[in-house]
Amino acid sequence: MSAHEIKKGSFAAYVLGSRPKTLLVAVAPVMVGVATAVSLAGASGVRWGAALAALLGAVWLTIGANYANDVFDYEKGADTAERLGPTRVTQAGLLEPRQVRGAMAFSFAMAMACGAYLLAVAGWPVLAIGISSIIAGIAYTGGPYPLGYNGLGELFVFVFFGLVAVCGTVFVTTATVPLLPWLTAVPSGALASCVLLVNNVRDIETDTVAGKRTLAVRFGRAFGVRMYGLCLALAYAFPLLAFALGLTGWLSALLPLLSLPLAVKLARALDRERGAILNQRLAQTAALLLVHSVLWSIGLVAR
């Protein structure tokens, strides 16, 4: 169903506002975290209930952040009829701002429910992770100093969709966070940042008008493209580093390289393409994140 066929206030409008395609960014790092936990403790040493709760919590947190981004960007004037990206439900009039705020609150409440189970299983650090994740999800585009409007979006994504998601998953499933999770988290965070970089490179013109000072706006399109390439390099370097340190086997070092041709293709496309075609590159970068994460996870488990 296209956005033009969706009725105002309908369930389909809420689904559209949740941005289902972006949920790969939430699922992939949890998958890597679980694979890392299996590599460390074996399948029998993993709390599988906690793994499921971590996955559901990550998904609900991401949905909540998506609703927050939708309504706050609209209120700040960043989402207009001129934007090149996918439809935003508040700007399109499919949902009222109060409805989107309600959906945001519900999503974060569901994430908190998952967190309550994890708190009982893994203890107080989960509380700190959950609270900071919700605050960051709102502060990305809301509050007095929105992160996404001040050049901190990529850092936010790297930290919460990389370090926090992977290391947090390992912690709740094994009660420990040694060196390996910190290394396996970097590709997840780097590739999630690539997804945001495509979005920000595409939207330089409209973000500039709206006063949204992303890194691409602050330092230019070429800088955004170089950042994309750097993040890709990190995603492929860290599996090799983990192997070089003796923490993983050769399979986990080599399997992610199978996705390298797609990464190179996307980097070249981002450098030369402009406009709405970058919506396709955005989706393909999210697919790259998933493919890389699957290959990385298989290698970690097969160690």
Phi and psi restraints in degrees (value plus and minus 20) as a CYANA .aco file:
   2 SER   PHI    -100.6   -60.6
   2 SER   PSI     144.2   184.2
   3 ALA   PHI     -81.3   -41.3
   3 ALA   PSI     -50.9   -10.9
   4 HIS   PHI     -90.2   -50.2
   4 HIS   PSI     -39.8     0.2
   5 GLU   PHI    -113.8   -73.8
   5 GLU   PSI     -25.5    14.5
   6 ILE   PHI    -103.6   -63.6
   6 ILE   PSI     111.8   151.8
   7 LYS   PHI    -101.2   -61.2
   7 LYS   PSI     126.1   166.1
   8 LYS   PHI     -80.9   -40.9
   8 LYS   PSI     110.6   150.6
   9 GLY   PHI      57.5    97.5
   9 GLY   PSI     -14.6    25.4
  10 SER   PHI    -100.8   -60.8
  10 SER   PSI     147.0   187.0
  11 PHE   PHI     -80.6   -40.6
  11 PHE   PSI     -57.7   -17.7
  12 ALA   PHI     -80.7   -40.7
  12 ALA   PSI     -53.3   -13.3
  13 ALA   PHI     -85.9   -45.9
  13 ALA   PSI     -59.5   -19.5
  14 TYR   PHI     -86.4   -46.4
  14 TYR   PSI     -59.1   -19.1
  15 VAL   PHI     -82.8   -42.8
  15 VAL   PSI     -64.8   -24.8
  16 LEU   PHI     -80.2   -40.2
  16 LEU   PSI     -62.2   -22.2
  17 GLY   PHI     -86.3   -46.3
  17 GLY   PSI     -44.2    -4.2
  18 SER   PHI     -95.3   -55.3
  18 SER   PSI     -33.2     6.8
  19 ARG   PHI      35.4    75.4
  19 ARG   PSI      46.6    86.6
  20 PRO   PHI     -73.1   -33.1
  20 PRO   PSI     -55.7   -15.7
  21 LYS   PHI     -85.3   -45.3
  21 LYS   PSI     -45.1    -5.1
  22 THR   PHI     -98.1   -58.1
  22 THR   PSI     -31.3     8.7
  23 LEU   PHI     -89.9   -49.9
  23 LEU   PSI     -34.9     5.1
  24 LEU   PHI     -78.2   -38.2
  24 LEU   PSI     -53.5   -13.5
  25 VAL   PHI     -87.3   -47.3
  25 VAL   PSI     -46.3    -6.3
  26 ALA   PHI    -104.9   -64.9
  26 ALA   PSI     -58.4   -18.4
  27 VAL   PHI     -92.9   -52.9
  27 VAL   PSI     -62.4   -22.4
  28 ALA   PHI     -77.4   -37.4
  28 ALA   PSI     -69.4   -29.4
  29 PRO   PHI     -87.1   -47.1
  29 PRO   PSI     -52.3   -12.3
  30 VAL   PHI     -86.0   -46.0
  30 VAL   PSI     -60.4   -20.4
  31 MET   PHI     -79.5   -39.5
  31 MET   PSI     -64.8   -24.8
  32 VAL   PHI     -84.0   -44.0
  32 VAL   PSI     -59.1   -19.1
  33 GLY   PHI     -82.5   -42.5
  33 GLY   PSI     -63.0   -23.0
  34 VAL   PHI     -84.9   -44.9
  34 VAL   PSI     -62.9   -22.9
  35 ALA   PHI     -81.6   -41.6
  35 ALA   PSI     -59.2   -19.2
  36 THR   PHI     -84.2   -44.2
  36 THR   PSI     -61.8   -21.8
  37 ALA   PHI     -81.5   -41.5
  37 ALA   PSI     -62.1   -22.1
  38 VAL   PHI     -84.4   -44.4
  38 VAL   PSI     -60.3   -20.3
  39 SER   PHI     -80.9   -40.9
  39 SER   PSI     -55.5   -15.5
  40 LEU   PHI    -102.5   -62.5
  40 LEU   PSI     -63.5   -23.5
  41 ALA   PHI    -136.3   -96.3
  41 ALA   PSI     -25.1    14.9
  42 GLY   PHI      58.8    98.8
  42 GLY   PSI     138.8   178.8
  43 ALA   PHI     -79.8   -39.8
  43 ALA   PSI     -55.2   -15.2
  44 SER   PHI     -93.7   -53.7
  44 SER   PSI     -36.5     3.5
  45 GLY   PHI    -115.9   -75.9
  45 GLY   PSI     -13.6    26.4
  46 VAL   PHI    -121.4   -81.4
  46 VAL   PSI     115.4   155.4
  47 ARG   PHI    -101.2   -61.2
  47 ARG   PSI      79.7   119.7
  48 TRP   PHI     -93.3   -53.3
  48 TRP   PSI     -49.4    -9.4
  49 GLY   PHI     -83.5   -43.5
  49 GLY   PSI     -60.3   -20.3
  50 ALA   PHI     -86.6   -46.6
  50 ALA   PSI     -55.6   -15.6
  51 ALA   PHI     -83.0   -43.0
  51 ALA   PSI     -63.2   -23.2
  52 LEU   PHI     -85.5   -45.5
  52 LEU   PSI     -62.3   -22.3
  53 ALA   PHI     -83.9   -43.9
  53 ALA   PSI     -58.3   -18.3
  54 ALA   PHI     -84.0   -44.0
  54 ALA   PSI     -60.1   -20.1
  55 LEU   PHI     -84.2   -44.2
  55 LEU   PSI     -69.8   -29.8
  56 LEU   PHI     -84.7   -44.7
  56 LEU   PSI     -59.5   -19.5
  57 GLY   PHI     -82.7   -42.7
  57 GLY   PSI     -62.0   -22.0
  58 ALA   PHI     -83.9   -43.9
  58 ALA   PSI     -59.9   -19.9
  59 VAL   PHI     -85.0   -45.0
  59 VAL   PSI     -66.7   -26.7
  60 TRP   PHI     -86.1   -46.1
  60 TRP   PSI     -57.5   -17.5
  61 LEU   PHI     -81.4   -41.4
  61 LEU   PSI     -61.4   -21.4
  62 THR   PHI     -87.7   -47.7
  62 THR   PSI     -60.6   -20.6
  63 ILE   PHI     -82.5   -42.5
  63 ILE   PSI     -63.8   -23.8
  64 GLY   PHI     -80.6   -40.6
  64 GLY   PSI     -63.1   -23.1
  65 ALA   PHI     -85.3   -45.3
  65 ALA   PSI     -54.4   -14.4
  66 ASN   PHI     -85.4   -45.4
  66 ASN   PSI     -63.3   -23.3
  67 TYR   PHI     -83.8   -43.8
  67 TYR   PSI     -61.4   -21.4
  68 ALA   PHI     -80.8   -40.8
  68 ALA   PSI     -64.4   -24.4
  69 ASN   PHI     -81.5   -41.5
  69 ASN   PSI     -60.1   -20.1
  70 ASP   PHI     -82.2   -42.2
  70 ASP   PSI     -71.1   -31.1
  71 VAL   PHI     -96.4   -56.4
  71 VAL   PSI     -57.9   -17.9
  72 PHE   PHI     -92.8   -52.8
  72 PHE   PSI     -57.8   -17.8
  73 ASP   PHI     -82.5   -42.5
  73 ASP   PSI     -58.9   -18.9
  74 TYR   PHI     -83.3   -43.3
  74 TYR   PSI     -66.1   -26.1
  75 GLU   PHI     -87.9   -47.9
  75 GLU   PSI     -47.5    -7.5
  76 LYS   PHI    -109.6   -69.6
  76 LYS   PSI     -23.9    16.1
  77 GLY   PHI      64.7   104.7
  77 GLY   PSI      -7.9    32.1
  78 ALA   PHI     -99.6   -59.6
  78 ALA   PSI     -48.0    -8.0
  79 ASP   PHI    -120.8   -80.8
  79 ASP   PSI      91.2   131.2
  80 THR   PHI    -148.7  -108.7
  80 THR   PSI     159.4   199.4
  81 ALA   PHI     -85.3   -45.3
  81 ALA   PSI     -36.8     3.2
  82 GLU   PHI    -106.2   -66.2
  82 GLU   PSI     -28.3    11.7
  83 ARG   PHI     -84.6   -44.6
  83 ARG   PSI     128.4   168.4
  84 LEU   PHI    -113.2   -73.2
  84 LEU   PSI     -36.4     3.6
  85 GLY   PHI     -99.2   -59.2
  85 GLY   PSI    -197.8  -157.8
  86 PRO   PHI     -79.9   -39.9
  86 PRO   PSI     142.1   182.1
  87 THR   PHI     -79.3   -39.3
  87 THR   PSI     117.1   157.1
  88 ARG   PHI    -128.9   -88.9
  88 ARG   PSI     109.6   149.6
  89 VAL   PHI     -87.7   -47.7
  89 VAL   PSI     -54.1   -14.1
  90 THR   PHI     -90.2   -50.2
  90 THR   PSI     -67.8   -27.8
  91 GLN   PHI     -82.4   -42.4
  91 GLN   PSI     -57.0   -17.0
  92 ALA   PHI     -98.9   -58.9
  92 ALA   PSI     -26.4    13.6
  93 GLY   PHI      58.2    98.2
  93 GLY   PSI      -7.3    32.7
  94 LEU   PHI     -95.8   -55.8
  94 LEU   PSI     -48.4    -8.4
  95 LEU   PHI    -156.0  -116.0
  95 LEU   PSI     125.0   165.0
  96 GLU   PHI     -96.3   -56.3
  96 GLU   PSI     132.9   172.9
  97 PRO   PHI     -71.9   -31.9
  97 PRO   PSI     -59.8   -19.8
  98 ARG   PHI     -85.0   -45.0
  98 ARG   PSI     -53.9   -13.9
  99 GLN   PHI     -88.6   -48.6
  99 GLN   PSI     -60.3   -20.3
 100 VAL   PHI     -87.3   -47.3
 100 VAL   PSI     -59.7   -19.7
 101 ARG   PHI     -83.0   -43.0
 101 ARG   PSI     -59.4   -19.4
 102 GLY   PHI     -82.9   -42.9
 102 GLY   PSI     -62.2   -22.2
 103 ALA   PHI     -84.7   -44.7
 103 ALA   PSI     -57.2   -17.2
 104 MET   PHI     -81.8   -41.8
 104 MET   PSI     -67.8   -27.8
 105 ALA   PHI     -82.1   -42.1
 105 ALA   PSI     -62.2   -22.2
 106 PHE   PHI     -81.7   -41.7
 106 PHE   PSI     -63.2   -23.2
 107 SER   PHI     -83.4   -43.4
 107 SER   PSI     -64.4   -24.4
 108 PHE   PHI     -87.3   -47.3
 108 PHE   PSI     -52.2   -12.2
 109 ALA   PHI     -85.3   -45.3
 109 ALA   PSI     -60.2   -20.2
 110 MET   PHI     -85.1   -45.1
 110 MET   PSI     -59.2   -19.2
 111 ALA   PHI     -83.1   -43.1
 111 ALA   PSI     -58.5   -18.5
 112 MET   PHI     -86.2   -46.2
 112 MET   PSI     -53.4   -13.4
 113 ALA   PHI     -84.1   -44.1
 113 ALA   PSI     -61.9   -21.9
 114 CYS   PHI     -84.3   -44.3
 114 CYS   PSI     -59.5   -19.5
 115 GLY   PHI     -85.5   -45.5
 115 GLY   PSI     -52.5   -12.5
 116 ALA   PHI     -82.4   -42.4
 116 ALA   PSI     -60.9   -20.9
 117 TYR   PHI     -84.7   -44.7
 117 TYR   PSI     -64.2   -24.2
 118 LEU   PHI     -86.3   -46.3
 118 LEU   PSI     -53.3   -13.3
 119 LEU   PHI     -82.6   -42.6
 119 LEU   PSI     -61.4   -21.4
 120 ALA   PHI     -87.0   -47.0
 120 ALA   PSI     -52.6   -12.6
 121 VAL   PHI    -103.1   -63.1
 121 VAL   PSI     -63.6   -23.6
 122 ALA   PHI    -134.3   -94.3
 122 ALA   PSI     -28.6    11.4
 123 GLY   PHI      74.6   114.6
 123 GLY   PSI    -194.1  -154.1
 124 TRP   PHI     -79.8   -39.8
 124 TRP   PSI     -49.3    -9.3
 125 PRO   PHI     -76.1   -36.1
 125 PRO   PSI     -48.4    -8.4
 126 VAL   PHI     -83.5   -43.5
 126 VAL   PSI     -55.4   -15.4
 127 LEU   PHI     -81.9   -41.9
 127 LEU   PSI     -64.3   -24.3
 128 ALA   PHI     -83.6   -43.6
 128 ALA   PSI     -61.2   -21.2
 129 ILE   PHI     -83.3   -43.3
 129 ILE   PSI     -65.5   -25.5
 130 GLY   PHI     -85.7   -45.7
 130 GLY   PSI     -66.5   -26.5
 131 ILE   PHI     -83.7   -43.7
 131 ILE   PSI     -65.6   -25.6
 132 SER   PHI     -84.4   -44.4
 132 SER   PSI     -54.5   -14.5
 133 SER   PHI     -87.3   -47.3
 133 SER   PSI     -61.9   -21.9
 134 ILE   PHI     -87.3   -47.3
 134 ILE   PSI     -65.2   -25.2
 135 ILE   PHI     -79.5   -39.5
 135 ILE   PSI     -64.3   -24.3
 136 ALA   PHI     -85.7   -45.7
 136 ALA   PSI     -58.0   -18.0
 137 GLY   PHI     -81.9   -41.9
 137 GLY   PSI     -57.4   -17.4
 138 ILE   PHI     -96.4   -56.4
 138 ILE   PSI     -62.4   -22.4
 139 ALA   PHI     -92.5   -52.5
 139 ALA   PSI     -29.8    10.2
 140 TYR   PHI     -79.6   -39.6
 140 TYR   PSI     -63.4   -23.4
 141 THR   PHI    -145.8  -105.8
 141 THR   PSI     -26.6    13.4
 142 GLY   PHI    -131.3   -91.3
 142 GLY   PSI     158.5   198.5
 143 GLY   PHI      61.5   101.5
 143 GLY   PSI     160.0   200.0
 144 PRO   PHI     -92.1   -52.1
 144 PRO   PSI     -41.2    -1.2
 145 TYR   PHI    -157.7  -117.7
 145 TYR   PSI      53.5    93.5
 146 PRO   PHI     -82.2   -42.2
 146 PRO   PSI     106.3   146.3
 147 LEU   PHI     -79.9   -39.9
 147 LEU   PSI     -64.7   -24.7
 148 GLY   PHI     -85.8   -45.8
 148 GLY   PSI     -40.0     0.0
 149 TYR   PHI    -112.8   -72.8
 149 TYR   PSI     -23.6    16.4
 150 ASN   PHI    -147.5  -107.5
 150 ASN   PSI       8.6    48.6
 151 GLY   PHI      54.8    94.8
 151 GLY   PSI      -4.9    35.1
 152 LEU   PHI    -128.7   -88.7
 152 LEU   PSI     -11.8    28.2
 153 GLY   PHI     -81.8   -41.8
 153 GLY   PSI     -66.6   -26.6
 154 GLU   PHI     -84.2   -44.2
 154 GLU   PSI     -58.7   -18.7
 155 LEU   PHI     -84.4   -44.4
 155 LEU   PSI     -62.8   -22.8
 156 PHE   PHI     -77.4   -37.4
 156 PHE   PSI     -68.0   -28.0
 157 VAL   PHI     -84.8   -44.8
 157 VAL   PSI     -64.0   -24.0
 158 PHE   PHI     -80.4   -40.4
 158 PHE   PSI     -63.6   -23.6
 159 VAL   PHI     -89.5   -49.5
 159 VAL   PSI     -70.0   -30.0
 160 PHE   PHI    -106.0   -66.0
 160 PHE   PSI     -50.3   -10.3
 161 PHE   PHI    -118.3   -78.3
 161 PHE   PSI     -15.0    25.0
 162 GLY   PHI    -143.3  -103.3
 162 GLY   PSI    -104.0   -64.0
 163 LEU   PHI     -80.4   -40.4
 163 LEU   PSI     -70.7   -30.7
 164 VAL   PHI     -86.8   -46.8
 164 VAL   PSI     -66.1   -26.1
 165 ALA   PHI     -85.5   -45.5
 165 ALA   PSI     -67.6   -27.6
 166 VAL   PHI     -93.3   -53.3
 166 VAL   PSI     -73.1   -33.1
 167 CYS   PHI     -86.3   -46.3
 167 CYS   PSI     -56.3   -16.3
 168 GLY   PHI     -83.5   -43.5
 168 GLY   PSI     -60.9   -20.9
 169 THR   PHI     -83.9   -43.9
 169 THR   PSI     -62.8   -22.8
 170 VAL   PHI     -82.8   -42.8
 170 VAL   PSI     -60.4   -20.4
 171 PHE   PHI     -83.5   -43.5
 171 PHE   PSI     -68.2   -28.2
 172 VAL   PHI     -92.3   -52.3
 172 VAL   PSI     -40.9    -0.9
 173 THR   PHI    -116.0   -76.0
 173 THR   PSI     -39.7     0.3
 174 THR   PHI    -151.2  -111.2
 174 THR   PSI     -29.2    10.8
 175 ALA   PHI      46.7    86.7
 175 ALA   PSI       1.5    41.5
 176 THR   PHI    -169.2  -129.2
 176 THR   PSI     132.5   172.5
 177 VAL   PHI    -157.6  -117.6
 177 VAL   PSI      60.9   100.9
 178 PRO   PHI     -96.5   -56.5
 178 PRO   PSI    -183.9  -143.9
 179 LEU   PHI     -86.4   -46.4
 179 LEU   PSI     -59.6   -19.6
 180 LEU   PHI     -74.1   -34.1
 180 LEU   PSI     -66.4   -26.4
 181 PRO   PHI     -79.5   -39.5
 181 PRO   PSI     -53.9   -13.9
 182 TRP   PHI     -85.4   -45.4
 182 TRP   PSI     -53.1   -13.1
 183 LEU   PHI     -97.1   -57.1
 183 LEU   PSI     -60.9   -20.9
 184 THR   PHI     -91.6   -51.6
 184 THR   PSI     -39.5     0.5
 185 ALA   PHI     -94.5   -54.5
 185 ALA   PSI     -47.3    -7.3
 186 VAL   PHI     -82.9   -42.9
 186 VAL   PSI     -67.1   -27.1
 187 PRO   PHI     -79.6   -39.6
 187 PRO   PSI     -58.6   -18.6
 188 SER   PHI     -82.1   -42.1
 188 SER   PSI     -68.2   -28.2
 189 GLY   PHI     -85.2   -45.2
 189 GLY   PSI     -59.3   -19.3
 190 ALA   PHI     -86.4   -46.4
 190 ALA   PSI     -64.3   -24.3
 191 LEU   PHI     -92.3   -52.3
 191 LEU   PSI     -53.9   -13.9
 192 ALA   PHI     -83.5   -43.5
 192 ALA   PSI     -57.2   -17.2
 193 SER   PHI     -84.8   -44.8
 193 SER   PSI     -54.1   -14.1
 194 CYS   PHI     -80.6   -40.6
 194 CYS   PSI     -59.3   -19.3
 195 VAL   PHI     -79.7   -39.7
 195 VAL   PSI     -66.5   -26.5
 196 LEU   PHI     -86.1   -46.1
 196 LEU   PSI     -56.6   -16.6
 197 LEU   PHI     -83.5   -43.5
 197 LEU   PSI     -59.3   -19.3
 198 VAL   PHI     -80.9   -40.9
 198 VAL   PSI     -65.5   -25.5
 199 ASN   PHI     -78.0   -38.0
 199 ASN   PSI     -64.9   -24.9
 200 ASN   PHI     -95.1   -55.1
 200 ASN   PSI     -53.8   -13.8
 201 VAL   PHI     -86.0   -46.0
 201 VAL   PSI     -62.3   -22.3
 202 ARG   PHI     -80.6   -40.6
 202 ARG   PSI     -58.6   -18.6
 203 ASP   PHI    -118.6   -78.6
 203 ASP   PSI      -0.9    39.1
 204 ILE   PHI     -73.0   -33.0
 204 ILE   PSI     -66.9   -26.9
 205 GLU   PHI     -85.1   -45.1
 205 GLU   PSI     -70.4   -30.4
 206 THR   PHI     -89.8   -49.8
 206 THR   PSI     -54.5   -14.5
 207 ASP   PHI     -86.5   -46.5
 207 ASP   PSI     -56.9   -16.9
 208 THR   PHI     -81.8   -41.8
 208 THR   PSI     -64.5   -24.5
 209 VAL   PHI     -82.9   -42.9
 209 VAL   PSI     -58.1   -18.1
 210 ALA   PHI    -101.9   -61.9
 210 ALA   PSI     -24.8    15.2
 211 GLY   PHI      57.7    97.7
 211 GLY   PSI       1.5    41.5
 212 LYS   PHI    -109.7   -69.7
 212 LYS   PSI      84.7   124.7
 213 ARG   PHI    -112.4   -72.4
 213 ARG   PSI      46.9    86.9
 214 THR   PHI     -88.8   -48.8
 214 THR   PSI     149.9   189.9
 215 LEU   PHI     -80.0   -40.0
 215 LEU   PSI     -58.4   -18.4
 216 ALA   PHI     -84.8   -44.8
 216 ALA   PSI     -55.4   -15.4
 217 VAL   PHI     -92.9   -52.9
 217 VAL   PSI     -63.7   -23.7
 218 ARG   PHI     -85.2   -45.2
 218 ARG   PSI     -64.0   -24.0
 219 PHE   PHI    -134.9   -94.9
 219 PHE   PSI     -22.9    17.1
 220 GLY   PHI      81.8   121.8
 220 GLY   PSI     143.0   183.0
 221 ARG   PHI     -81.3   -41.3
 221 ARG   PSI     -62.9   -22.9
 222 ALA   PHI     -80.2   -40.2
 222 ALA   PSI     -57.4   -17.4
 223 PHE   PHI     -84.1   -44.1
 223 PHE   PSI     -63.1   -23.1
 224 GLY   PHI     -81.0   -41.0
 224 GLY   PSI     -60.5   -20.5
 225 VAL   PHI     -85.8   -45.8
 225 VAL   PSI     -60.9   -20.9
 226 ARG   PHI     -85.9   -45.9
 226 ARG   PSI     -58.7   -18.7
 227 MET   PHI     -81.3   -41.3
 227 MET   PSI     -59.4   -19.4
 228 TYR   PHI     -79.8   -39.8
 228 TYR   PSI     -66.8   -26.8
 229 GLY   PHI     -83.5   -43.5
 229 GLY   PSI     -59.5   -19.5
 230 LEU   PHI     -83.4   -43.4
 230 LEU   PSI     -63.5   -23.5
 231 CYS   PHI     -84.4   -44.4
 231 CYS   PSI     -58.5   -18.5
 232 LEU   PHI     -81.7   -41.7
 232 LEU   PSI     -62.4   -22.4
 233 ALA   PHI     -80.6   -40.6
 233 ALA   PSI     -61.5   -21.5
 234 LEU   PHI     -82.2   -42.2
 234 LEU   PSI     -58.9   -18.9
 235 ALA   PHI     -83.3   -43.3
 235 ALA   PSI     -50.6   -10.6
 236 TYR   PHI    -117.7   -77.7
 236 TYR   PSI     -39.4     0.6
 237 ALA   PHI     -99.3   -59.3
 237 ALA   PSI     -56.4   -16.4
 238 PHE   PHI     -92.0   -52.0
 238 PHE   PSI     -52.9   -12.9
 239 PRO   PHI     -80.6   -40.6
 239 PRO   PSI     -57.4   -17.4
 240 LEU   PHI     -88.7   -48.7
 240 LEU   PSI     -57.8   -17.8
 241 LEU   PHI     -84.8   -44.8
 241 LEU   PSI     -64.2   -24.2
 242 ALA   PHI     -80.1   -40.1
 242 ALA   PSI     -58.8   -18.8
 243 PHE   PHI     -87.6   -47.6
 243 PHE   PSI     -62.7   -22.7
 244 ALA   PHI     -81.9   -41.9
 244 ALA   PSI     -50.8   -10.8
 245 LEU   PHI    -103.8   -63.8
 245 LEU   PSI     -20.4    19.6
 246 GLY   PHI      58.5    98.5
 246 GLY   PSI      -2.2    37.8
 247 LEU   PHI    -113.2   -73.2
 247 LEU   PSI     -37.6     2.4
 248 THR   PHI    -156.9  -116.9
 248 THR   PSI     150.6   190.6
 249 GLY   PHI    -109.8   -69.8
 249 GLY   PSI     155.0   195.0
 250 TRP   PHI     -86.2   -46.2
 250 TRP   PSI     -50.1   -10.1
 251 LEU   PHI     -84.7   -44.7
 251 LEU   PSI     -61.0   -21.0
 252 SER   PHI     -88.9   -48.9
 252 SER   PSI     -42.7    -2.7
 253 ALA   PHI     -99.1   -59.1
 253 ALA   PSI     -54.1   -14.1
 254 LEU   PHI    -114.1   -74.1
 254 LEU   PSI     -54.3   -14.3
 255 LEU   PHI     -77.1   -37.1
 255 LEU   PSI     -64.1   -24.1
 256 PRO   PHI     -78.3   -38.3
 256 PRO   PSI     -44.9    -4.9
 257 LEU   PHI     -85.6   -45.6
 257 LEU   PSI     -38.0     2.0
 258 LEU   PHI     -83.1   -43.1
 258 LEU   PSI     -44.3    -4.3
 259 SER   PHI    -111.7   -71.7
 259 SER   PSI     -20.2    19.8
 260 LEU   PHI     -80.8   -40.8
 260 LEU   PSI     -60.6   -20.6
 261 PRO   PHI     -76.7   -36.7
 261 PRO   PSI     -58.8   -18.8
 262 LEU   PHI     -85.6   -45.6
 262 LEU   PSI     -60.0   -20.0
 263 ALA   PHI     -81.9   -41.9
 263 ALA   PSI     -64.3   -24.3
 264 VAL   PHI     -83.8   -43.8
 264 VAL   PSI     -62.3   -22.3
 265 LYS   PHI     -80.4   -40.4
 265 LYS   PSI     -62.9   -22.9
 266 LEU   PHI     -89.3   -49.3
 266 LEU   PSI     -58.7   -18.7
 267 ALA   PHI     -82.4   -42.4
 267 ALA   PSI     -61.9   -21.9
 268 ARG   PHI     -86.6   -46.6
 268 ARG   PSI     -59.2   -19.2
 269 ALA   PHI     -85.8   -45.8
 269 ALA   PSI     -62.1   -22.1
 270 LEU   PHI     -83.2   -43.2
 270 LEU   PSI     -53.2   -13.2
 271 ASP   PHI     -88.8   -48.8
 271 ASP   PSI     -54.1   -14.1
 272 ARG   PHI    -127.5   -87.5
 272 ARG   PSI     -36.2     3.8
 273 GLU   PHI    -118.8   -78.8
 273 GLU   PSI     135.1   175.1
 274 ARG   PHI    -156.4  -116.4
 274 ARG   PSI     139.7   179.7
 275 GLY   PHI      61.0   101.0
 275 GLY   PSI    -175.5  -135.5
 276 ALA   PHI     -85.3   -45.3
 276 ALA   PSI     -40.0     0.0
 277 ILE   PHI     -82.3   -42.3
 277 ILE   PSI     -41.2    -1.2
 278 LEU   PHI     -89.3   -49.3
 278 LEU   PSI     -34.0     6.0
 279 ASN   PHI     -82.2   -42.2
 279 ASN   PSI     -56.4   -16.4
 280 GLN   PHI     -87.7   -47.7
 280 GLN   PSI     -59.9   -19.9
 281 ARG   PHI     -87.6   -47.6
 281 ARG   PSI     -51.3   -11.3
 282 LEU   PHI     -83.0   -43.0
 282 LEU   PSI     -67.9   -27.9
 283 ALA   PHI     -84.2   -44.2
 283 ALA   PSI     -59.0   -19.0
 284 GLN   PHI     -89.9   -49.9
 284 GLN   PSI     -52.0   -12.0
 285 THR   PHI     -88.9   -48.9
 285 THR   PSI     -58.7   -18.7
 286 ALA   PHI     -83.0   -43.0
 286 ALA   PSI     -58.9   -18.9
 287 ALA   PHI     -85.0   -45.0
 287 ALA   PSI     -58.6   -18.6
 288 LEU   PHI     -80.8   -40.8
 288 LEU   PSI     -62.8   -22.8
 289 LEU   PHI     -76.2   -36.2
 289 LEU   PSI     -65.9   -25.9
 290 LEU   PHI     -85.9   -45.9
 290 LEU   PSI     -66.9   -26.9
 291 VAL   PHI     -82.9   -42.9
 291 VAL   PSI     -66.9   -26.9
 292 HIS   PHI     -79.5   -39.5
 292 HIS   PSI     -63.1   -23.1
 293 SER   PHI     -85.5   -45.5
 293 SER   PSI     -60.2   -20.2
 294 VAL   PHI     -82.7   -42.7
 294 VAL   PSI     -68.1   -28.1
 295 LEU   PHI     -83.2   -43.2
 295 LEU   PSI     -64.2   -24.2
 296 TRP   PHI     -80.5   -40.5
 296 TRP   PSI     -63.7   -23.7
 297 SER   PHI     -86.7   -46.7
 297 SER   PSI     -62.6   -22.6
 298 ILE   PHI     -79.7   -39.7
 298 ILE   PSI     -64.3   -24.3
 299 GLY   PHI     -82.5   -42.5
 299 GLY   PSI     -59.8   -19.8
 300 LEU   PHI     -86.7   -46.7
 300 LEU   PSI     -62.8   -22.8
 301 VAL   PHI     -89.8   -49.8
 301 VAL   PSI     -55.3   -15.3
 302 ALA   PHI    -101.0   -61.0
 302 ALA   PSI     -19.1    20.9
